[in-house]
Amino acid sequence: MSAGSGSERRLPKRADRPPATRLVTAQGSLLQFELAILAEAQLRTGLGGAPDNKRPLMVDDTTVDWSDLFPLEAKPTGGRRASYRTVQDLRRDQLVGNVDKLIERGFLREPDRDPPSTRFDAEGFLLLEENGPRPGYAGDPYLVPKTPKGCFTIPYSLIENGWLFVLPEAALVMILFAARHYDPDAKDGFVMSAEDRVRFFGISPSTYTQAQMLDTMGVLEVIMDPARAILGEDTPRDKRRSRPNQLRLVPEGLDDDALAVTLAYLET
């Protein structure tokens, strides 16, 4: 492997990355949870409004709570605690852990309480703008955008058809990346150099490989530059030139049921 290759480039510090890649972890679900919270807030809050949050984390079968909107797999573990740690206990622990981490990274805040309480149990958390935490800056309350300026659109089918809950976080990053650059009138996709992808967007080479899986699933189109096939291993090294693939979101692909598409992909 040559020095300076994409695999050896170091990602920026997590705090310096864009919102989506700040949340990605090896086996986490923070990005999915943040997107679910944003979708829920936007669906019930008018343009320019600051969403509240009166939805409980987990209560009973008669109330739609956060455990219903964001299902998490939890299995009882063996050992001494197995007799009194139920699946419901474990799921609540996961939800509370996600809320705590999103607060720590500046995406959520604790609600104002009267009288003030020293204990926060994750109930009533509120959204913040995605500016990122800074010393002495508590963050601005999230407001539903009034206009598309400064924003990009994520197809609601990403959530409605289950893609949010079956895709790994790295694949979701690629969908967000493609949605940010999507132009419905353009025939071609967008191109970004490996250096920019890593340095400015915090997308690692391993995350970028998710694009090919999404292409097979029909939700992302990977358009290879024909010249890449010409500049192969037989080409002298000083003649080679990096030619990144073009990527293009396929919104209609998200209209399919995510679970069915994923199972079909895994069976191939």
Protein Blocks (a to p, Z undefined) as FASTA:
>chain_A
ZZhiaklpccddfklpcfklmmpcfklcklmmmmmmmmmmmmmccehiacddfbcfblcf
mbccfklmmccdddddedjklmmmcfklmmmmmmmmmmmmmmmnopaccdddddddfbde
hiaiacddfebpaehiabjaddddfbfghpacddfklmmnommmmpcfklmmmmmmmmmm
gcfkbmbdcdddfklmmmmnopafklmmmmmmmmmnopaccdddfklmmmcmklcfklgc
cddddddddfklmmpcfklmmmmmmmZZ
